Amino acid sequence: MGKQKRGAQQPHVVVCVTTQRSCVRLIQAGAEQAKQEGLPLSVVHVATGDQPWLGADNPDEVLDFLFQQSSAAGADMTVIRSQDAAQAIADFARQNGARYLVLGAARGAEEGAFGRRLKQMLGDTSILTVEG
């Protein structure tokens, strides 16, 4: 029998977004999965390094857009600053009981090193890749 945290959370669908407005497709795919499974939806963005906040020229606009899209889908959104995006996402996914993790990929691209690393780190979490 596995260890359970006291007050363990209901499993979640966690969507990982970048600063691209096209990430709305990831939020929509995550919302659809959450609805099908009857699970709550969370959205996470990891800002890394010395890039401008959220990696954008106008961080307020991008942040507002991502929050609006998340809210419209019934999700909360968390922004994390970390040098290691994969580790930060894996930690967030574990803390939120992620059953599904939704990632984006370029159209026709194979799963990248980032997705493979997350699979190794998260074991039982299903990783859903949405092509753009």
Disulfide bonds with the S-S distance in Angstrom:
none
